[in-house]
């Protein structure tokens, strides 16, 4: 599990699940897991030594429309976020 941050909108999504530790995944594997297009760049920031969770940052190419960004964020929340019942 990791905190996922969209750099354009500054939306922070806590509790995004990953099949393995995101630090052990390639950017392409993360992109596929989060349903992201090639226009999204991935950066994994490791804060484990500071006692914090790992952060996965998503940056977008300048030409990507804001609606596209929000649609992808919505899908990540719907399909990859931990559900508490």
Biopython code that builds the backbone (N, CA, C, O; Angstrom):
import numpy as np
from Bio.PDB.StructureBuilder import StructureBuilder

atoms = [
    (1, "UNK", "N", (0.845, -1.161, 0.000)),
    (1, "UNK", "CA", (0.000, 0.000, 0.000)),
    (1, "UNK", "C", (0.898, 1.234, 0.000)),
    (1, "UNK", "O", (1.967, 1.239, 0.610)),
    (2, "UNK", "N", (0.451, 2.269, -0.687)),
    (2, "UNK", "CA", (1.234, 3.498, -0.751)),
    (2, "UNK", "C", (0.306, 4.689, -0.916)),
    (2, "UNK", "O", (-0.834, 4.549, -1.358)),
    (3, "UNK", "N", (0.803, 5.849, -0.562)),
    (3, "UNK", "CA", (0.108, 7.085, -0.841)),
    (3, "UNK", "C", (0.421, 7.457, -2.286)),
    (3, "UNK", "O", (1.580, 7.426, -2.701)),
    (4, "UNK", "N", (-0.601, 7.805, -3.047)),
    (4, "UNK", "CA", (-0.413, 8.154, -4.448)),
    (4, "UNK", "C", (-0.810, 9.616, -4.628)),
    (4, "UNK", "O", (-1.893, 10.029, -4.214)),
    (5, "UNK", "N", (0.078, 10.396, -5.250)),
    (5, "UNK", "CA", (-0.111, 11.843, -5.364)),
    (5, "UNK", "C", (-0.105, 12.240, -6.826)),
    (5, "UNK", "O", (0.827, 11.920, -7.565)),
    (6, "UNK", "N", (-1.161, 12.946, -7.243)),
    (6, "UNK", "CA", (-1.194, 13.489, -8.588)),
    (6, "UNK", "C", (-0.589, 14.885, -8.540)),
    (6, "UNK", "O", (-1.109, 15.769, -7.859)),
    (7, "UNK", "N", (0.507, 15.083, -9.260)),
    (7, "UNK", "CA", (1.245, 16.344, -9.199)),
    (7, "UNK", "C", (0.492, 17.523, -9.813)),
    (7, "UNK", "O", (0.666, 18.663, -9.382)),
    (8, "UNK", "N", (-0.340, 17.253, -10.812)),
    (8, "UNK", "CA", (-1.038, 18.361, -11.457)),
    (8, "UNK", "C", (-2.162, 18.910, -10.580)),
    (8, "UNK", "O", (-2.277, 20.121, -10.391)),
    (9, "UNK", "N", (-2.979, 18.018, -10.053)),
    (9, "UNK", "CA", (-4.144, 18.455, -9.276)),
    (9, "UNK", "C", (-3.843, 18.584, -7.793)),
    (9, "UNK", "O", (-4.615, 19.188, -7.048)),
    (10, "UNK", "N", (-2.722, 18.016, -7.362)),
    (10, "UNK", "CA", (-2.319, 17.953, -5.951)),
    (10, "UNK", "C", (-3.263, 17.077, -5.127)),
    (10, "UNK", "O", (-3.318, 17.200, -3.904)),
    (11, "UNK", "N", (-4.006, 16.190, -5.800)),
    (11, "UNK", "CA", (-4.875, 15.246, -5.099)),
    (11, "UNK", "C", (-4.008, 14.134, -4.520)),
    (11, "UNK", "O", (-3.179, 13.547, -5.214)),
    (12, "UNK", "N", (-4.216, 13.859, -3.242)),
    (12, "UNK", "CA", (-3.486, 12.805, -2.543)),
    (12, "UNK", "C", (-4.464, 11.668, -2.277)),
    (12, "UNK", "O", (-5.521, 11.876, -1.681)),
    (13, "UNK", "N", (-4.108, 10.472, -2.719)),
    (13, "UNK", "CA", (-4.964, 9.307, -2.532)),
    (13, "UNK", "C", (-4.258, 8.375, -1.558)),
    (13, "UNK", "O", (-3.245, 7.764, -1.898)),
    (14, "UNK", "N", (-4.796, 8.267, -0.346)),
    (14, "UNK", "CA", (-4.211, 7.390, 0.662)),
    (14, "UNK", "C", (-4.780, 5.988, 0.488)),
    (14, "UNK", "O", (-5.945, 5.836, 0.120)),
    (15, "UNK", "N", (-3.981, 4.976, 0.744)),
    (15, "UNK", "CA", (-4.468, 3.601, 0.749)),
    (15, "UNK", "C", (-4.606, 2.968, -0.613)),
    (15, "UNK", "O", (-5.481, 2.125, -0.813)),
    (16, "UNK", "N", (-3.764, 3.351, -1.558)),
    (16, "UNK", "CA", (-3.779, 2.699, -2.874)),
    (16, "UNK", "C", (-3.016, 1.378, -2.747)),
    (16, "UNK", "O", (-1.887, 1.345, -2.256)),
    (17, "UNK", "N", (-3.643, 0.304, -3.193)),
    (17, "UNK", "CA", (-3.028, -1.011, -3.083)),
    (17, "UNK", "C", (-2.184, -1.317, -4.317)),
    (17, "UNK", "O", (-2.512, -0.908, -5.431)),
    (18, "UNK", "N", (-1.108, -2.032, -4.098)),
    (18, "UNK", "CA", (-0.214, -2.484, -5.160)),
    (18, "UNK", "C", (0.033, -3.969, -4.952)),
    (18, "UNK", "O", (0.003, -4.439, -3.815)),
    (19, "UNK", "N", (0.277, -4.725, -6.028)),
    (19, "UNK", "CA", (0.473, -6.170, -5.883)),
    (19, "UNK", "C", (1.744, -6.528, -5.106)),
    (19, "UNK", "O", (1.807, -7.569, -4.452)),
    (20, "UNK", "N", (2.733, -5.672, -5.182)),
    (20, "UNK", "CA", (3.972, -5.809, -4.407)),
    (20, "UNK", "C", (4.372, -4.405, -3.974)),
    (20, "UNK", "O", (3.738, -3.426, -4.368)),
    (21, "UNK", "N", (5.401, -4.307, -3.179)),
    (21, "UNK", "CA", (5.891, -3.002, -2.752)),
    (21, "UNK", "C", (6.204, -2.166, -3.992)),
    (21, "UNK", "O", (6.960, -2.621, -4.851)),
    (22, "UNK", "N", (5.645, -0.950, -4.115)),
    (22, "UNK", "CA", (5.899, -0.142, -5.308)),
    (22, "UNK", "C", (7.373, 0.177, -5.537)),
    (22, "UNK", "O", (7.772, 0.493, -6.658)),
    (23, "UNK", "N", (8.183, 0.095, -4.485)),
    (23, "UNK", "CA", (9.618, 0.322, -4.642)),
    (23, "UNK", "C", (10.263, -0.776, -5.468)),
    (23, "UNK", "O", (11.342, -0.588, -6.031)),
    (24, "UNK", "N", (9.590, -1.943, -5.541)),
    (24, "UNK", "CA", (10.108, -3.076, -6.299)),
    (24, "UNK", "C", (9.486, -3.185, -7.692)),
    (24, "UNK", "O", (9.749, -4.147, -8.414)),
    (25, "UNK", "N", (8.672, -2.214, -8.066)),
    (25, "UNK", "CA", (7.999, -2.231, -9.369)),
    (25, "UNK", "C", (8.658, -1.223, -10.313)),
    (25, "UNK", "O", (9.194, -0.205, -9.875)),
    (26, "UNK", "N", (8.610, -1.518, -11.600)),
    (26, "UNK", "CA", (9.086, -0.547, -12.584)),
    (26, "UNK", "C", (8.000, 0.498, -12.800)),
    (26, "UNK", "O", (6.843, 0.291, -12.434)),
    (27, "UNK", "N", (8.382, 1.616, -13.396)),
    (27, "UNK", "CA", (7.403, 2.662, -13.711)),
    (27, "UNK", "C", (6.315, 2.112, -14.633)),
    (27, "UNK", "O", (5.144, 2.462, -14.491)),
    (28, "UNK", "N", (6.701, 1.256, -15.573)),
    (28, "UNK", "CA", (5.723, 0.668, -16.494)),
    (28, "UNK", "C", (4.739, -0.239, -15.760)),
    (28, "UNK", "O", (3.544, -0.226, -16.056)),
    (29, "UNK", "N", (5.229, -1.017, -14.815)),
    (29, "UNK", "CA", (4.335, -1.881, -14.026)),
    (29, "UNK", "C", (3.350, -1.055, -13.209)),
    (29, "UNK", "O", (2.172, -1.399, -13.121)),
    (30, "UNK", "N", (3.824, 0.023, -12.616)),
    (30, "UNK", "CA", (2.939, 0.909, -11.850)),
    (30, "UNK", "C", (1.930, 1.563, -12.779)),
    (30, "UNK", "O", (0.743, 1.637, -12.463)),
    (31, "UNK", "N", (2.403, 2.036, -13.925)),
    (31, "UNK", "CA", (1.512, 2.680, -14.902)),
    (31, "UNK", "C", (0.382, 1.721, -15.300)),
    (31, "UNK", "O", (-0.782, 2.119, -15.341)),
    (32, "UNK", "N", (0.720, 0.476, -15.588)),
    (32, "UNK", "CA", (-0.302, -0.517, -15.952)),
    (32, "UNK", "C", (-1.252, -0.794, -14.786)),
    (32, "UNK", "O", (-2.464, -0.889, -14.980)),
    (33, "UNK", "N", (-0.708, -0.923, -13.593)),
    (33, "UNK", "CA", (-1.529, -1.214, -12.416)),
    (33, "UNK", "C", (-2.530, -0.097, -12.137)),
    (33, "UNK", "O", (-3.647, -0.355, -11.689)),
    (34, "UNK", "N", (-2.127, 1.138, -12.403)),
    (34, "UNK", "CA", (-2.993, 2.291, -12.132)),
    (34, "UNK", "C", (-3.771, 2.749, -13.364)),
    (34, "UNK", "O", (-4.407, 3.803, -13.343)),
    (35, "UNK", "N", (-3.722, 1.956, -14.441)),
    (35, "UNK", "CA", (-4.478, 2.248, -15.666)),
    (35, "UNK", "C", (-4.054, 3.561, -16.321)),
    (35, "UNK", "O", (-4.890, 4.242, -16.914)),
    (36, "UNK", "N", (-2.799, 3.925, -16.229)),
    (36, "UNK", "CA", (-2.338, 5.220, -16.727)),
    (36, "UNK", "C", (-1.766, 5.111, -18.141)),
    (36, "UNK", "O", (-1.153, 4.103, -18.492)),
    (37, "UNK", "N", (-1.969, 6.155, -18.951)),
    (37, "UNK", "CA", (-1.406, 6.165, -20.300)),
    (37, "UNK", "C", (0.083, 6.524, -20.273)),
    (37, "UNK", "O", (0.635, 6.870, -19.228)),
    (38, "UNK", "N", (0.712, 6.435, -21.435)),
    (38, "UNK", "CA", (2.144, 6.762, -21.541)),
    (38, "UNK", "C", (2.447, 8.216, -21.204)),
    (38, "UNK", "O", (3.587, 8.550, -20.880)),
    (39, "UNK", "N", (1.447, 9.078, -21.275)),
    (39, "UNK", "CA", (1.653, 10.505, -20.980)),
    (39, "UNK", "C", (1.835, 10.778, -19.491)),
    (39, "UNK", "O", (2.104, 11.912, -19.096)),
    (40, "UNK", "N", (1.690, 9.750, -18.668)),
    (40, "UNK", "CA", (1.869, 9.900, -17.221)),
    (40, "UNK", "C", (3.250, 9.385, -16.834)),
    (40, "UNK", "O", (3.623, 8.265, -17.182)),
    (41, "UNK", "N", (3.999, 10.204, -16.117)),
    (41, "UNK", "CA", (5.301, 9.798, -15.591)),
    (41, "UNK", "C", (5.136, 9.388, -14.130)),
    (41, "UNK", "O", (4.344, 9.978, -13.396)),
    (42, "UNK", "N", (5.885, 8.382, -13.722)),
    (42, "UNK", "CA", (5.793, 7.831, -12.377)),
    (42, "UNK", "C", (7.102, 8.070, -11.640)),
    (42, "UNK", "O", (8.183, 7.884, -12.199)),
    (43, "UNK", "N", (6.997, 8.485, -10.377)),
    (43, "UNK", "CA", (8.172, 8.626, -9.525)),
    (43, "UNK", "C", (7.832, 8.024, -8.163)),
    (43, "UNK", "O", (6.839, 8.406, -7.543)),
    (44, "UNK", "N", (8.649, 7.093, -7.703)),
    (44, "UNK", "CA", (8.441, 6.455, -6.410)),
    (44, "UNK", "C", (9.386, 7.096, -5.405)),
    (44, "UNK", "O", (10.602, 7.103, -5.595)),
    (45, "UNK", "N", (8.809, 7.635, -4.332)),
    (45, "UNK", "CA", (9.590, 8.265, -3.271)),
    (45, "UNK", "C", (9.512, 7.383, -2.033)),
    (45, "UNK", "O", (8.425, 7.117, -1.519)),
    (46, "UNK", "N", (10.649, 6.936, -1.562)),
    (46, "UNK", "CA", (10.720, 6.009, -0.435)),
    (46, "UNK", "C", (10.928, 6.788, 0.861)),
    (46, "UNK", "O", (11.970, 7.409, 1.068)),
    (47, "UNK", "N", (9.912, 6.743, 1.731)),
    (47, "UNK", "CA", (10.005, 7.425, 3.027)),
    (47, "UNK", "C", (9.983, 6.426, 4.186)),
    (47, "UNK", "O", (9.710, 6.802, 5.326)),
    (48, "UNK", "N", (10.270, 5.156, 3.894)),
    (48, "UNK", "CA", (10.218, 4.116, 4.916)),
    (48, "UNK", "C", (11.183, 4.409, 6.069)),
    (48, "UNK", "O", (10.855, 4.156, 7.228)),
    (49, "UNK", "N", (12.362, 4.935, 5.761)),
    (49, "UNK", "CA", (13.334, 5.190, 6.817)),
    (49, "UNK", "C", (12.912, 6.339, 7.725)),
    (49, "UNK", "O", (13.441, 6.483, 8.826)),
    (50, "UNK", "N", (11.960, 7.160, 7.272)),
    (50, "UNK", "CA", (11.430, 8.256, 8.077)),
    (50, "UNK", "C", (10.166, 7.837, 8.816)),
    (50, "UNK", "O", (9.561, 8.643, 9.522)),
    (51, "UNK", "N", (9.765, 6.571, 8.655)),
    (51, "UNK", "CA", (8.575, 6.080, 9.323)),
    (51, "UNK", "C", (7.288, 6.335, 8.556)),
    (51, "UNK", "O", (6.202, 6.066, 9.070)),
    (52, "UNK", "N", (7.389, 6.847, 7.339)),
    (52, "UNK", "CA", (6.216, 7.135, 6.526)),
    (52, "UNK", "C", (6.061, 6.093, 5.434)),
    (52, "UNK", "O", (6.991, 5.343, 5.138)),
    (53, "UNK", "N", (4.890, 6.056, 4.844)),
    (53, "UNK", "CA", (4.645, 5.152, 3.717)),
    (53, "UNK", "C", (5.364, 5.632, 2.474)),
    (53, "UNK", "O", (5.779, 6.787, 2.377)),
    (54, "UNK", "N", (5.499, 4.742, 1.547)),
    (54, "UNK", "CA", (6.052, 5.077, 0.242)),
    (54, "UNK", "C", (5.054, 5.958, -0.505)),
    (54, "UNK", "O", (3.844, 5.762, -0.394)),
    (55, "UNK", "N", (5.562, 6.925, -1.265)),
    (55, "UNK", "CA", (4.711, 7.776, -2.094)),
    (55, "UNK", "C", (4.958, 7.455, -3.558)),
    (55, "UNK", "O", (6.100, 7.274, -3.978)),
    (56, "UNK", "N", (3.886, 7.388, -4.328)),
    (56, "UNK", "CA", (3.975, 7.222, -5.770)),
    (56, "UNK", "C", (3.452, 8.516, -6.382)),
    (56, "UNK", "O", (2.274, 8.845, -6.240)),
    (57, "UNK", "N", (4.325, 9.244, -7.059)),
    (57, "UNK", "CA", (3.939, 10.503, -7.680)),
    (57, "UNK", "C", (3.610, 10.310, -9.150)),
    (57, "UNK", "O", (4.316, 9.602, -9.869)),
    (58, "UNK", "N", (2.533, 10.946, -9.589)),
    (58, "UNK", "CA", (2.120, 10.885, -10.993)),
    (58, "UNK", "C", (2.229, 12.288, -11.575)),
    (58, "UNK", "O", (1.620, 13.227, -11.063)),
    (59, "UNK", "N", (2.998, 12.428, -12.637)),
    (59, "UNK", "CA", (3.105, 13.700, -13.364)),
    (59, "UNK", "C", (2.568, 13.475, -14.769)),
    (59, "UNK", "O", (2.658, 12.372, -15.309)),
    (60, "UNK", "N", (2.014, 14.517, -15.353)),
    (60, "UNK", "CA", (1.378, 14.403, -16.665)),
    (60, "UNK", "C", (2.062, 15.293, -17.689)),
    (60, "UNK", "O", (2.561, 16.368, -17.356)),
    (61, "UNK", "N", (2.084, 14.837, -18.942)),
    (61, "UNK", "CA", (2.582, 15.665, -20.038)),
    (61, "UNK", "C", (1.707, 16.912, -20.121)),
    (61, "UNK", "O", (0.512, 16.868, -19.826)),
    (62, "UNK", "N", (2.309, 18.004, -20.520)),
    (62, "UNK", "CA", (1.615, 19.290, -20.525)),
    (62, "UNK", "C", (0.342, 19.292, -21.379)),
    (62, "UNK", "O", (-0.623, 19.976, -21.039)),
    (63, "UNK", "N", (0.328, 18.547, -22.467)),
    (63, "UNK", "CA", (-0.818, 18.561, -23.373)),
    (63, "UNK", "C", (-2.001, 17.727, -22.935)),
    (63, "UNK", "O", (-3.028, 17.726, -23.614)),
    (64, "UNK", "N", (-1.894, 17.006, -21.808)),
    (64, "UNK", "CA", (-2.993, 16.151, -21.352)),
    (64, "UNK", "C", (-4.068, 17.015, -20.705)),
    (64, "UNK", "O", (-3.781, 17.827, -19.825)),
    (65, "UNK", "N", (-5.306, 16.830, -21.149)),
    (65, "UNK", "CA", (-6.449, 17.597, -20.663)),
    (65, "UNK", "C", (-6.743, 17.281, -19.193)),
    (65, "UNK", "O", (-6.588, 16.140, -18.756)),
    (66, "UNK", "N", (-7.161, 18.281, -18.444)),
    (66, "UNK", "CA", (-7.482, 18.107, -17.028)),
    (66, "UNK", "C", (-8.571, 17.083, -16.772)),
    (66, "UNK", "O", (-8.530, 16.377, -15.764)),
    (67, "UNK", "N", (-9.540, 16.992, -17.664)),
    (67, "UNK", "CA", (-10.615, 16.008, -17.506)),
    (67, "UNK", "C", (-10.048, 14.593, -17.584)),
    (67, "UNK", "O", (-10.478, 13.711, -16.840)),
    (68, "UNK", "N", (-9.099, 14.373, -18.467)),
    (68, "UNK", "CA", (-8.458, 13.058, -18.591)),
    (68, "UNK", "C", (-7.764, 12.703, -17.274)),
    (68, "UNK", "O", (-7.863, 11.573, -16.794)),
    (69, "UNK", "N", (-7.064, 13.676, -16.701)),
    (69, "UNK", "CA", (-6.367, 13.466, -15.430)),
    (69, "UNK", "C", (-7.370, 13.064, -14.349)),
    (69, "UNK", "O", (-7.156, 12.084, -13.636)),
    (70, "UNK", "N", (-8.453, 13.812, -14.228)),
    (70, "UNK", "CA", (-9.452, 13.525, -13.201)),
    (70, "UNK", "C", (-10.138, 12.183, -13.425)),
    (70, "UNK", "O", (-10.444, 11.477, -12.464)),
    (71, "UNK", "N", (-10.380, 11.824, -14.684)),
    (71, "UNK", "CA", (-10.970, 10.509, -14.981)),
    (71, "UNK", "C", (-10.060, 9.382, -14.503)),
    (71, "UNK", "O", (-10.538, 8.383, -13.966)),
    (72, "UNK", "N", (-8.751, 9.538, -14.694)),
    (72, "UNK", "CA", (-7.803, 8.515, -14.245)),
    (72, "UNK", "C", (-7.742, 8.464, -12.718)),
    (72, "UNK", "O", (-7.661, 7.382, -12.137)),
    (73, "UNK", "N", (-7.781, 9.610, -12.076)),
    (73, "UNK", "CA", (-7.770, 9.638, -10.613)),
    (73, "UNK", "C", (-9.018, 8.943, -10.071)),
    (73, "UNK", "O", (-8.935, 8.172, -9.115)),
    (74, "UNK", "N", (-10.155, 9.208, -10.669)),
    (74, "UNK", "CA", (-11.406, 8.572, -10.253)),
    (74, "UNK", "C", (-11.296, 7.048, -10.372)),
    (74, "UNK", "O", (-11.725, 6.321, -9.476)),
    (75, "UNK", "N", (-10.729, 6.575, -11.462)),
    (75, "UNK", "CA", (-10.600, 5.122, -11.661)),
    (75, "UNK", "C", (-9.650, 4.503, -10.632)),
    (75, "UNK", "O", (-9.914, 3.415, -10.120)),
    (76, "UNK", "N", (-8.555, 5.187, -10.330)),
    (76, "UNK", "CA", (-7.633, 4.689, -9.299)),
    (76, "UNK", "C", (-8.376, 4.560, -7.967)),
    (76, "UNK", "O", (-8.247, 3.546, -7.282)),
    (77, "UNK", "N", (-9.141, 5.569, -7.605)),
    (77, "UNK", "CA", (-9.883, 5.540, -6.343)),
    (77, "UNK", "C", (-10.897, 4.397, -6.344)),
    (77, "UNK", "O", (-11.024, 3.678, -5.353)),
    (78, "UNK", "N", (-11.607, 4.232, -7.436)),
    (78, "UNK", "CA", (-12.642, 3.199, -7.501)),
    (78, "UNK", "C", (-12.072, 1.789, -7.483)),
    (78, "UNK", "O", (-12.660, 0.894, -6.875)),
    (79, "UNK", "N", (-10.945, 1.578, -8.136)),
    (79, "UNK", "CA", (-10.481, 0.208, -8.345)),
    (79, "UNK", "C", (-9.239, -0.188, -7.554)),
    (79, "UNK", "O", (-8.962, -1.380, -7.419)),
    (80, "UNK", "N", (-8.493, 0.764, -7.034)),
    (80, "UNK", "CA", (-7.231, 0.405, -6.381)),
    (80, "UNK", "C", (-7.107, 0.897, -4.937)),
    (80, "UNK", "O", (-6.068, 0.695, -4.309)),
    (81, "UNK", "N", (-8.121, 1.522, -4.416)),
    (81, "UNK", "CA", (-8.042, 2.037, -3.051)),
    (81, "UNK", "C", (-8.559, 0.988, -2.071)),
    (81, "UNK", "O", (-9.493, 0.251, -2.387)),
    (82, "UNK", "N", (-7.956, 0.917, -0.883)),
    (82, "UNK", "CA", (-8.378, -0.005, 0.150)),
    (82, "UNK", "C", (-9.787, 0.381, 0.601)),
    (82, "UNK", "O", (-10.079, 1.553, 0.840)),
    (83, "UNK", "N", (-10.639, -0.615, 0.711)),
    (83, "UNK", "CA", (-12.014, -0.391, 1.169)),
    (83, "UNK", "C", (-12.110, -0.771, 2.653)),
    (83, "UNK", "O", (-11.713, -1.870, 3.039)),
    (84, "UNK", "N", (-12.620, 0.113, 3.457)),
    (84, "UNK", "CA", (-12.834, -0.164, 4.863)),
    (84, "UNK", "C", (-14.333, -0.328, 5.083)),
    (84, "UNK", "O", (-15.118, 0.575, 4.795)),
    (85, "UNK", "N", (-14.712, -1.470, 5.588)),
    (85, "UNK", "CA", (-16.146, -1.731, 5.823)),
    (85, "UNK", "C", (-16.456, -1.877, 7.287)),
    (85, "UNK", "O", (-17.609, -2.098, 7.655)),
]
sb = StructureBuilder()
sb.init_structure("model")
sb.init_model(0)
sb.init_chain("A")
sb.init_seg("    ")
for serial, (resi, resn, name, xyz) in enumerate(atoms, 1):
    if name == "N":
        sb.init_residue(resn, " ", resi, " ")
    sb.init_atom(name, np.array(xyz, "f"), 0.0, 1.0, " ", f" {name:<3s}", serial, name[0])
structure = sb.get_structure()
